[in-house]
Amino acid sequence: MDNLIEVKDLHHSYGAREVLKGINLTIPRGKIVGIMGASGSGKSTLLKHFTGQLSPSKGSVKFKGQSLSGLSNTELYKIRLQMGMMFQVSGLFTDMSVYDNMAFPLREHTQMPEELIRDLVLMKLHAVGLRNARDLMPSELSGGMERRVALARAIATDPELIIYDEPFAGLDPISLNTIANLIRKLNDALGTTSVVVTYDLAESLKIVDYIYFLHLGSVVAKGEVKEMLDSQDPYVRQFLDAKAEGPISFQYPSKPYTEDLNMVV
């Protein structure tokens, strides 16, 4: 199949609040797809459907042609072994060294001997420039180093899909550029498929192949990088140009402010 993930008419609600409103998108094999949008646009909820953490209220999410809805925990577990995740806050085990953080998924999910695990750990750490940091604890790492270890752990088992949740958040310009370049290089070298969920446009546009813009649970624009840069769509232009005024409101949907001020308590 050409698409690793296929999402059709995806709806999801938390109680009465509808968060995803008919999402349609595909993640092609071997590509880096960016999913962008302001806070509250539904990005995190969409990611949880990619991994089967949430089930659609309506519609479907398929991984390699298989619907994720209705699977048993055992079946979902097997599918998730084909996915890697770089968490927004790195998610390293604080009481384990860098080496043991890296070795953990290999020890947990494979029957490899320790000698082979060691070689793979050093190989992945070398790929992100941190082979000699293997004995450090997470508390001894800088923010950029911690993200690189998290990236190396995400690719430890050579997954078919790697999901990056806000990989650039809180990084200095040098670390940010380093992580962005690593994502592109590793995706191409390993032949994997990547999803980058972020609001950092400057770096994302350098590395992604295709972009989806979300707003209030809907896809409001999509296309290749050049198409988006040239787009005159008001949602895209507001996001790209960082304009305060536009269809994306700063205020969470609510009744007029004056009504709240005049409420009798």
C-alpha positions in Angstrom: 0.0 0.0 0.0 1.2 3.5 -0.8 -0.4 5.0 2.4 0.7 3.9 5.9 -2.2 5.7 7.6 -5.6 6.5 6.2 -8.1 8.7 8.1 -11.7 9.0 6.8 -14.4 11.2 8.1 -12.9 11.1 11.6 -15.1 12.5 14.4 -14.3 12.5 18.1 -16.1 14.1 21.0 -15.3 14.5 24.7 -18.8 14.5 26.1 -20.8 17.2 24.4 -17.6 18.9 23.0 -16.8 17.8 19.5 -13.0 18.0 19.0 -12.5 16.3 15.6 -15.1 17.1 12.9 -14.7 14.9 9.9 -11.0 14.7 9.4 -9.8 13.2 6.1 -6.0 12.7 5.5 -3.4 10.2 4.4 0.2 9.6 5.5 2.2 8.2 2.5 5.0 5.7 3.1 8.5 7.2 3.2 7.3 10.8 3.6 7.4 13.4 6.4 4.0 14.8 6.9 3.5 17.9 9.1 0.3 18.4 11.1 0.0 22.0 12.1 -2.5 24.2 13.9 -2.9 26.5 16.8 -3.4 25.2 20.3 -6.8 23.5 20.7 -7.1 22.6 17.0 -7.2 18.9 17.7 -3.7 17.8 16.9 -3.1 15.8 20.1 -6.5 14.1 19.8 -5.7 13.1 16.2 -2.4 11.6 17.3 -4.1 9.4 19.9 -6.2 8.0 17.1 -3.1 7.1 15.1 -1.9 4.9 17.9 -5.3 3.5 18.9 -5.4 5.3 22.2 -8.8 6.7 21.3 -11.6 5.2 19.2 -13.5 7.4 16.7 -17.0 8.6 17.5 -17.5 8.2 13.8 -15.3 7.4 10.8 -12.2 5.3 10.7 -8.4 5.2 11.1 -6.4 2.5 9.3 -2.8 1.5 9.8 -1.4 -0.5 6.9 -5.0 -1.1 5.7 -6.2 -2.4 9.1 -8.8 -0.5 11.1 -7.7 0.3 14.6 -11.2 0.3 16.0 -12.4 -2.7 17.8 -9.0 -4.4 18.2 -8.1 -6.2 21.4 -5.3 -4.9 23.6 -3.0 -7.7 22.3 -3.7 -6.7 18.7 -3.1 -3.0 19.4 0.1 -3.9 21.2 1.4 -5.7 18.1 0.6 -2.7 15.9 2.2 -0.2 18.2 5.5 -2.2 18.0 5.6 -0.9 14.5 5.5 2.7 15.7 8.0 5.0 17.4 7.1 8.1 19.4 9.1 11.1 20.4 7.1 12.7 23.2 6.7 16.4 23.6 8.5 16.3 27.0 11.0 13.6 25.9 9.6 11.0 28.3 12.9 9.5 29.4 13.0 7.4 32.5 14.6 9.6 35.0 16.1 6.8 37.1 17.8 5.1 34.1 21.0 6.1 32.3 20.9 7.2 28.7 22.1 3.7 27.7 19.4 1.9 29.7 16.7 4.3 28.3 17.9 3.3 24.8 18.1 -0.4 25.7 14.7 -0.5 27.3 12.5 -1.0 24.2 14.9 -3.5 22.8 14.9 -5.6 26.0 11.1 -5.2 26.3 10.1 -6.1 22.8 12.8 -8.4 21.4 14.8 -11.5 22.4 18.1 -10.0 21.4 21.2 -10.9 23.4 22.8 -8.0 25.3 25.8 -7.9 23.0 23.6 -7.1 20.0 21.5 -4.7 22.1 24.7 -2.9 23.0 25.7 -2.5 19.4 22.3 -1.2 18.4 22.2 1.3 21.3 25.6 2.7 20.4 24.7 2.8 16.7 21.5 4.8 17.4 23.2 7.1 19.9 26.0 7.7 17.3 23.4 8.7 14.7 22.3 11.6 17.0 25.9 12.5 18.1 25.6 11.2 21.7 27.4 7.9 21.7 29.7 9.1 24.5 26.8 10.3 26.6 25.5 6.8 27.2 26.5 6.7 30.9 24.9 10.1 31.8 21.6 10.3 33.6 18.7 12.4 32.1 19.2 15.1 34.7 22.7 15.6 33.4 21.6 16.3 29.9 20.8 19.7 28.3 17.4 20.2 26.8 18.8 19.6 23.3 20.7 16.5 24.3 17.6 15.1 26.0 15.5 15.6 22.8 18.2 13.8 20.8 18.2 10.8 23.2 14.4 10.8 22.9 14.7 10.8 19.1 17.3 8.0 19.2 15.0 5.9 21.5 12.1 6.5 19.1 14.1 4.8 16.3 15.6 2.1 18.5 13.4 -0.7 17.1 13.5 0.6 13.5 9.7 1.3 13.4 7.8 1.9 10.2 6.1 5.0 11.6 7.7 7.6 13.8 5.5 10.3 15.5 7.1 13.5 16.7 4.9 15.5 19.1 6.1 19.1 19.2 9.8 18.1 18.8 11.0 21.7 18.6 9.3 23.1 21.7 11.6 25.0 24.1 14.8 24.4 22.2 17.5 27.0 21.4 18.0 27.8 17.7 21.0 25.5 17.3 19.4 22.5 19.1 16.2 23.1 17.1 18.0 23.1 13.8 19.9 20.0 14.8 16.8 18.1 15.7 15.0 19.2 12.5 18.0 18.0 10.3 18.1 14.7 12.2 14.4 14.0 11.6 14.9 14.5 7.9 18.2 12.5 7.6 17.0 9.6 9.7 13.7 9.4 7.9 15.5 9.1 4.5 18.3 6.9 5.8 15.9 4.4 7.5 13.2 4.5 4.9 10.6 5.2 7.6 7.4 7.4 7.6 7.2 10.4 9.9 4.5 12.5 11.3 5.6 15.9 12.8 3.0 17.6 14.9 4.1 21.2 15.6 3.4 24.9 15.5 7.0 25.8 14.6 6.7 26.7 11.0 10.2 27.9 10.3 11.9 24.6 10.9 9.0 22.4 9.9 8.8 23.8 6.4 12.4 22.9 5.8 11.9 19.2 6.4 8.3 18.1 5.7 7.0 16.9 2.3 3.3 17.6 2.9 1.3 19.7 5.4 -2.1 19.6 6.9 -3.4 22.6 8.7 -6.1 22.0 11.4 -8.4 24.5 12.9 -11.1 23.7 15.5 -11.1 20.0 14.5 -11.2 20.3 10.8 -8.6 20.3 8.0 -8.7 23.9 6.6 -5.8 23.6 4.2 -3.4 21.0 2.9 -0.6 20.7 0.3 3.1 20.5 -0.4 5.4 23.1 1.1 5.6 25.3 -2.0 1.8 25.3 -2.3 1.4 26.4 1.2 4.0 29.1 1.0 2.3 30.5 -2.1 -1.2 30.0 -0.7 -3.6 33.0 -0.2 -5.9 30.9 2.0 -6.7 33.1 5.0 -6.0 30.3 7.5 -2.6 29.5 6.0 -1.6 33.2 5.6 -2.5 34.0 9.2 -0.5 31.0 10.5 2.5 31.6 8.2 2.6 35.3 8.8 1.9 35.1 12.5 -1.0 37.6 12.3 -3.1 38.3 15.3 -6.1 39.1 13.2 -7.7 36.5 11.0 -10.0 33.4 11.0 -8.1 31.8 13.9 -9.3 33.6 17.0 -7.2 34.2 20.1 -10.2 33.8 22.3 -11.7 30.4 23.0 -15.3 30.3 21.6 -17.6 32.0 24.1 -20.5 34.3 24.5 -19.9 38.1 24.3 -17.6 39.4 27.1 -20.1 42.0 28.1 -22.7 39.3 28.9 -20.2 37.8 31.4 -19.5 41.2 33.0 -23.2 41.9 33.4 -23.9 38.5 35.0 -25.6 38.6 38.4 -23.8 36.3 40.9 
